[in-house]
Amino acid sequence: MSAGVDRVTAAFARARAEDRAALVGYLTGFDPDRAGSRERIFAACEAGLDVLELGVPFSDPAADGPTIQAAMTRALASGASMAGSLALAAEIRQRFELPIVLFSYANPLVSFGPERLARETAEAGVDALLVVDMPPEHAEVLRGPASARGLGWIGLVAPTTTPARRARVLAASSGFVYAVSLTGVTGAPLDASDAGLHAGLATLRGASSLPIVVGFGVRKAEDVRALARHADGVVVGSALVEAGQRGPAALGELVAALRGGTRRV
């Protein structure tokens, strides 16, 4: 079995062979608590996620909107920690083969210790790191140890990213590239049919051989369908967190509906 960045690459290759975009789903670890989080994540994986973004709770999630901020607050109140998040990842890995991307801000990762983080993340079965507030010029402290363990490093490119800066992000990336769809926080309104967004994705695709995955503001199957022909994967986060609050069954139903929108028809 492949692991690390190779497992990420294989997941996108499978989706491409099926003529669809990969469905990438974000859920916050320990929301609302450890057991509830595990139950929801298992339901989402069983319903058809291709890639899981496992959110590490943090007290100041500046890139996230109210839904994920609230999820992180609930998770921290339930006792979430870096070590606990990795233990949760290990439980997910024991049951599922899909890639796990650890989604975090820099503070909890650097505080944990870069070498320890890389070792224990790989041991838990995590395949890549996505650090939303660590620019490429400062990333090597985490990226170096992670890459040495075979982990991917997911770079983020925003609509405001200049060509020169985009080149730096892409040069440091592996696994896939996260195209931020809008100038705002997660969960903000998105027009998934916007021609300018599609053109930006085409430009990014032309600049990198890595899979291009678009996220922020994607909420329903129609959004996924509008983006599936323009990207290799589509991320849904806030809508999954909201569905999870209604229970694992509601979350699974949403994931199944979203996956139905990934086919390029």
Legacy VTK file of the C-alpha trace (Angstrom):
# vtk DataFile Version 3.0
C-alpha trace
ASCII
DATASET POLYDATA
POINTS 265 float
0.000 0.000 0.000
1.159 3.502 -0.799
1.616 6.012 2.009
2.413 9.656 2.483
2.455 11.821 -0.626
2.204 8.681 -2.803
-1.189 7.865 -1.285
-2.374 11.393 -2.127
-1.137 11.050 -5.702
-2.863 7.685 -6.072
-6.204 9.061 -4.862
-6.226 11.777 -7.511
-5.164 9.289 -10.179
-8.147 7.071 -9.289
-10.551 9.991 -9.503
-9.080 11.056 -12.827
-9.442 7.516 -14.193
-13.141 7.673 -13.240
-13.484 11.022 -15.072
-14.416 12.975 -11.978
-12.942 15.435 -9.519
-11.820 14.137 -6.135
-14.040 15.071 -3.202
-11.964 16.528 -0.365
-13.765 16.972 2.939
-12.740 19.008 5.987
-13.838 18.145 9.526
-12.463 19.447 12.825
-10.961 16.861 15.132
-12.640 16.584 18.572
-15.780 18.428 17.449
-17.969 18.176 19.474
-15.758 15.759 21.423
-13.421 12.873 20.663
-16.055 10.154 20.300
-18.489 12.354 18.397
-15.747 13.532 16.064
-14.667 9.990 15.289
-18.256 8.955 14.578
-18.809 11.847 12.184
-15.505 11.402 10.393
-16.140 7.684 9.949
-19.575 8.453 8.487
-18.102 10.969 6.021
-15.360 8.573 4.911
-17.832 5.716 4.458
-20.095 7.973 2.382
-17.427 8.645 -0.221
-14.735 11.188 0.647
-11.645 10.761 -1.518
-9.408 12.809 0.794
-9.952 13.822 4.425
-8.698 17.128 5.789
-8.489 16.633 9.546
-8.550 19.993 11.308
-6.282 20.497 14.321
-8.182 22.762 16.750
-6.551 26.151 17.325
-7.671 29.163 19.346
-7.117 31.768 16.613
-8.172 30.276 13.233
-7.888 33.515 11.262
-8.582 31.978 7.836
-11.798 30.318 8.964
-15.311 31.667 9.120
-17.830 31.394 11.985
-18.762 27.747 11.395
-15.252 26.339 11.671
-14.302 28.836 14.372
-17.190 27.515 16.451
-16.142 23.927 15.731
-12.640 24.648 16.970
-13.997 26.310 20.104
-16.121 23.245 20.847
-13.162 20.969 20.186
-10.813 22.868 22.483
-13.451 22.856 25.220
-13.649 19.070 24.881
-9.908 18.695 25.497
-8.439 18.653 21.999
-4.662 18.668 21.660
-2.020 18.041 19.034
-1.279 14.606 20.459
-4.988 13.834 20.632
-5.466 14.871 17.004
-2.713 12.500 15.920
-4.222 9.678 17.980
-7.545 10.344 16.240
-5.785 10.263 12.867
-4.300 6.883 13.758
-7.786 5.522 14.494
-9.032 6.788 11.132
-6.076 5.184 9.390
-6.768 1.816 11.005
-10.180 1.788 9.333
-9.761 3.730 6.077
-7.201 3.843 3.274
-8.085 7.324 1.963
-5.415 10.054 2.262
-5.439 12.095 5.470
-4.243 15.697 5.275
-3.559 17.357 8.618
-5.022 20.873 8.375
-3.549 23.313 10.868
-2.152 26.681 11.705
1.571 26.999 12.351
1.439 27.634 16.095
0.342 24.184 17.339
2.662 22.416 14.901
5.786 24.427 15.711
5.007 24.221 19.439
4.778 20.437 19.163
8.259 20.349 17.641
8.990 19.943 13.903
10.951 16.692 14.135
8.518 15.127 16.604
5.610 16.306 14.481
6.998 14.731 11.323
7.767 11.443 13.057
4.485 11.075 14.916
2.394 12.343 12.020
3.883 9.718 9.712
3.465 7.032 12.378
-0.213 7.967 12.733
-0.766 7.396 9.022
-1.205 11.030 8.015
-0.100 11.690 4.437
0.357 15.454 4.120
0.357 18.760 5.978
-1.657 21.853 5.073
-0.571 24.873 7.121
-2.706 27.849 6.212
-0.603 30.618 7.777
2.953 29.549 6.958
4.346 31.282 3.830
6.935 29.453 1.698
9.839 31.560 2.925
9.254 30.302 6.471
7.929 26.816 5.731
11.151 24.833 5.675
11.183 24.421 9.463
8.159 22.120 9.089
8.332 21.130 5.439
11.873 19.768 5.628
11.259 17.195 8.389
7.864 16.319 6.876
9.313 15.731 3.405
12.049 13.558 4.895
9.272 11.301 6.225
7.543 11.129 2.845
4.743 13.531 3.763
3.229 15.924 1.275
3.225 19.703 1.729
0.065 21.356 0.416
0.670 24.882 -0.841
-2.103 27.484 -1.009
-2.625 29.959 -3.842
-5.167 32.762 -3.433
-6.792 35.032 -6.051
-4.447 37.809 -4.890
-1.260 35.719 -5.188
1.189 37.304 -7.643
2.832 35.163 -10.356
6.214 35.435 -8.627
4.816 34.371 -5.292
2.759 31.627 -6.900
5.948 30.188 -8.353
7.497 30.058 -4.872
4.447 28.310 -3.433
4.355 25.762 -6.242
8.069 25.030 -5.955
7.576 24.051 -2.299
4.383 22.023 -2.835
3.775 18.298 -3.149
0.631 16.177 -3.168
-1.700 18.843 -4.504
-2.124 22.603 -4.690
-4.990 24.259 -2.802
-6.579 27.018 -4.873
-8.403 29.400 -2.546
-11.522 30.382 -4.479
-12.192 33.794 -2.963
-10.740 36.656 -0.957
-12.427 35.821 2.313
-12.701 33.179 4.997
-13.990 29.622 4.825
-17.743 29.399 4.428
-18.071 32.790 2.708
-20.510 33.014 -0.238
-19.111 31.689 -3.533
-20.300 31.896 -7.128
-18.981 28.544 -8.342
-19.969 29.342 -11.941
-17.839 32.515 -12.072
-15.815 32.582 -15.285
-13.018 34.507 -13.604
-12.613 31.743 -11.020
-12.504 29.133 -13.783
-9.896 31.150 -15.677
-7.769 31.427 -12.540
-7.907 27.657 -12.083
-6.830 27.174 -15.693
-3.881 29.503 -15.168
-2.853 27.628 -12.059
-3.188 24.281 -13.806
-0.880 25.551 -16.526
1.733 26.506 -13.931
1.936 23.174 -12.077
1.821 19.457 -12.806
0.286 18.811 -9.364
-3.467 18.265 -8.945
-5.331 21.545 -8.471
-7.935 21.469 -5.701
-10.333 24.362 -5.151
-11.927 25.263 -1.833
-13.556 27.992 0.330
-17.276 28.603 -0.023
-18.211 25.307 -1.701
-21.397 24.090 -0.033
-23.623 21.978 -2.271
-23.551 19.468 -5.108
-24.290 22.204 -7.660
-21.129 24.055 -6.555
-19.078 20.887 -6.899
-20.554 20.193 -10.341
-19.723 23.722 -11.522
-16.093 23.329 -10.460
-15.429 19.665 -11.297
-14.502 20.364 -14.920
-12.035 23.054 -13.904
-10.163 21.371 -11.034
-8.808 17.982 -10.023
-10.545 18.161 -6.654
-13.085 20.208 -4.729
-12.963 20.924 -0.975
-16.070 21.207 1.199
-15.634 22.197 4.838
-18.138 24.452 6.589
-21.145 22.682 5.055
-19.836 19.334 6.350
-19.283 20.754 9.825
-22.845 22.095 9.846
-24.264 18.779 8.624
-22.272 16.955 11.293
-24.072 18.945 13.976
-27.287 17.292 12.768
-25.696 13.876 13.207
-23.600 11.301 11.309
-26.500 10.265 9.069
-27.076 13.821 7.835
-23.347 14.219 7.239
-23.180 10.989 5.268
-26.134 12.046 3.126
-24.446 15.341 2.267
-21.148 13.651 1.373
-22.967 11.206 -0.928
-24.790 14.098 -2.637
-21.557 16.078 -3.050
-19.784 13.066 -4.517
-22.569 12.809 -7.067
-21.557 16.254 -8.303
-17.917 15.334 -8.912
-18.485 13.615 -12.258
-17.457 15.607 -15.316
-20.569 15.419 -17.486
LINES 1 266
265 0 1 2 3 4 5 6 7 8 9 10 11 12 13 14 15 16 17 18 19 20 21 22 23 24 25 26 27 28 29 30 31 32 33 34 35 36 37 38 39 40 41 42 43 44 45 46 47 48 49 50 51 52 53 54 55 56 57 58 59 60 61 62 63 64 65 66 67 68 69 70 71 72 73 74 75 76 77 78 79 80 81 82 83 84 85 86 87 88 89 90 91 92 93 94 95 96 97 98 99 100 101 102 103 104 105 106 107 108 109 110 111 112 113 114 115 116 117 118 119 120 121 122 123 124 125 126 127 128 129 130 131 132 133 134 135 136 137 138 139 140 141 142 143 144 145 146 147 148 149 150 151 152 153 154 155 156 157 158 159 160 161 162 163 164 165 166 167 168 169 170 171 172 173 174 175 176 177 178 179 180 181 182 183 184 185 186 187 188 189 190 191 192 193 194 195 196 197 198 199 200 201 202 203 204 205 206 207 208 209 210 211 212 213 214 215 216 217 218 219 220 221 222 223 224 225 226 227 228 229 230 231 232 233 234 235 236 237 238 239 240 241 242 243 244 245 246 247 248 249 250 251 252 253 254 255 256 257 258 259 260 261 262 263 264
